[in-house]
Amino acid sequence: MDLIDEMKEILLKVGVEESVVKELSQYLPLAGHVLDSMAYTEFMVALEERYGIKLLDPEAAFIKSLSDIKKEILEKRS
């Protein structure tokens, strides 16, 4: 399973409907489109716990989509 699929599984766990996750483009901004602010924070915290990296900081404000998050995870893990 690649990172995008893993993140989609986490989206399901934070309450995003399966039909939405199934059709979700990795380039669509999550905040305001797929997740409200509370769900976005919950999703980011779940990602931090899963991958052992810090995503919720001022430098990560550019993170908008699953593609952005994937890039950040890969950079921080290397």
C-alpha positions in Angstrom: 0.0 0.0 0.0 1.5 3.4 -0.9 1.3 6.5 1.2 -1.7 7.9 -0.6 -3.7 4.8 0.1 -2.5 4.8 3.7 -3.6 8.4 4.1 -7.0 7.6 2.6 -7.4 4.8 5.2 -6.7 7.4 7.9 -9.3 9.8 6.4 -11.8 7.0 6.8 -10.8 6.6 10.5 -11.4 10.4 11.1 -14.9 10.1 9.7 -14.7 11.0 6.0 -17.3 9.1 4.0 -16.1 6.2 2.0 -17.6 7.5 -1.2 -15.7 10.8 -0.8 -12.4 9.1 0.0 -12.8 6.7 -3.0 -13.2 9.6 -5.4 -10.6 11.9 -3.8 -7.9 13.2 -6.0 -4.5 13.4 -4.4 -4.2 17.0 -5.6 -7.5 18.3 -4.1 -7.0 20.7 -1.2 -8.3 18.8 1.9 -9.2 21.7 4.2 -12.6 23.2 3.4 -13.3 20.6 0.7 -13.0 17.3 2.4 -12.2 18.2 6.0 -13.4 20.9 8.3 -10.8 22.5 10.6 -11.4 20.1 13.4 -11.2 17.0 11.2 -8.1 18.4 9.4 -6.3 18.8 12.7 -7.4 15.3 13.8 -6.1 13.9 10.4 -2.8 15.7 10.7 -2.3 14.5 14.3 -3.1 10.9 13.2 -0.5 11.3 10.4 2.1 12.6 12.8 1.5 9.6 15.1 1.5 7.1 12.2 4.7 8.4 10.6 6.6 9.8 13.6 7.0 13.2 12.1 5.9 16.8 12.8 3.3 18.2 10.3 1.4 20.8 12.3 3.9 23.7 12.4 4.1 27.1 10.8 6.5 25.8 8.2 3.9 23.3 7.1 1.3 25.8 6.1 1.8 25.0 2.5 0.5 21.5 3.0 -2.9 21.4 1.3 -3.4 18.0 -0.5 -2.5 14.4 0.0 0.2 14.9 -2.6 1.7 17.7 -0.5 1.6 15.6 2.6 3.2 12.6 0.8 6.0 14.8 -0.3 6.5 16.2 3.2 6.5 12.7 4.8 9.0 11.4 2.3 11.3 14.4 2.9 11.1 14.1 6.7 11.7 10.4 6.7 14.8 10.5 4.6 
